Amino acid sequence: MGDVPSSRALSPEEAEAIRKAIQRAESRTSAEIRVAVEQQLDSDPYVRAVSLFEHLGMTRTQQRNGVLIYVARKSRKFAIIGDEGIHNHVGQTFWDKVAEEMKALFREGKFVEGIQAGVRRAGEVLSRYFPRAGDDTNELSDEVVF
């Protein structure tokens, strides 16, 4: 994984590529997907993801079907969490499989592609259990959180 030449964990182009992946995934589901990226993390990524999940208001989606992909780029740590609405359908095994797919891409130095793969897989399963309705509104921003 290469360094980004600023204090941000992603370049503007990388952030835009991830935002577009989120929009594609959400075009088929009523669920909400967020991505949060930081440079460093000295603690447990799952604990940090849970904290951000709450802070970003992801528990306030109508069907409790939000998904957060959290990555600490330089620390090489990440976590994926889904709110109770989706987690009750797919269980921890699904999230573990998504994490393995992302980890394999990260190991190859494909950081953005790894995140995009996680977004895509989350979108696929979310569209199965929470298909997009005609009157669906985007409840949360698609922008990457830093």
N, C-alpha and C positions, 0 to 999 in steps of 0.2 A: 504494500500500500504506500503510495507516495504522499508526501506532505503537501498540504495546501498552503500557498504563500501568504496567508493572512491568519488572523486569530480565529476565523471561522473554520469549522470542521469540514466544510464543503465549498467548492468554488461555485459561483453563480450558475455555471453551466450544469454542474452536477446536481445542484438543488433543483434546477428547472427540469432535468431529466427525471428526477424522482417525483416531482410534483405532477408531471404528465403521467407517470405510471400510476399514481394515486387516482388521478382523474379517470384513466381508462378502467381501473379496477372498480371504482365507484359508479361508473356508468351503467353497471349491471346489478347494482345492489343498493338497498336503502341504508346499508351500514356505513360507518365512518372509519376511515383508516388514517392514522397520523404517523409520521416519522419524526423522531427527535434524534439529533446528532450532536454529540459533544466531543471535544478532543480527549479529555482525561477523565478517568473515574478511578478512585482508589478504594471503592467499596463494591458491594454486590450489585450487579447490573439489574437484577430483578427488583431489588428494593428501590433502586433509583427509578425504574420504569413504573412501578406502582405509584410512587410519589408524583411523577410527572403525569400519569394517567389521571389522578385526582386533580392536580393543578390545572391541567388543560381542559377540565370539565367533561372528560370522556364518559363519565358515569351518568351524564345527564342526557344521553341520547334516548329517544323515545322507546326503542326496543332493547336498550342495553346491549347493543351490538357493535360497539367500537373496538378497534384493534390498534394497539400501539407497538411500533417497532422502534426500540431504543438502541442506539449504537454509540459507544465511546470509541472513536476511531483510533487514536494513538494507543489507547490502553488495550485495544483488541478485545473488547467485551461487548456483549449485546444481550438483549432479552426481547421476547415477543409476548405480549399479553393481550388477551381478549376479555371483554366484559362478560358478565354472567350469561347474557342472552346467547352469545355464540359459543362460549366455553361449554355450556350445558349440552350443546349439540355435538361438538367435536372432541372435547376432552383434551387432556395434556398430550396424548400421543400425537395428535395432529400438529400441535405447536412444536413438539420435539422434532418431527420430520421436517417442518419448514426451517427450523433452526439448523438442522444438518445440511440442508440444501444451501442455505445462506453461508454457512461456515465453509463449505467446500469452495464456493466462489471467492470468499474472502481470502482463503489460503492461496488461491491462484492470483491474488492481487487485484481481483475484480470487485472493488468495493461497491461502487454504484450498482453494478449488475447484481450483486448479492442482495442489496436492499430492494432493488426492483423485483427480484425473484420472490422475496418474502411478500412484497405488496401484491404481486400477481397471484401467488398461491392463496393468500388471505382473501383476495377478491373472488377467486374461484369458489371457495367454500362458502363465503358470505352470500354470493349470488344464489347458491343452492338453497340456503335456509332463509335468506332475507332478500328475495328478488326485488328489483327496483319497481316501484309503483309509479303510475303516471303523474301523481301529485307529489312525488318525493322532492324534498328540499335538502340541500346540502347543509347539515346541521353544524359542521365544524370545518374550519379552513383546511385546504389541501396543501398549504405551504409547509415546508420543512421547518421544524422548530429547532432553534440553536440555543 
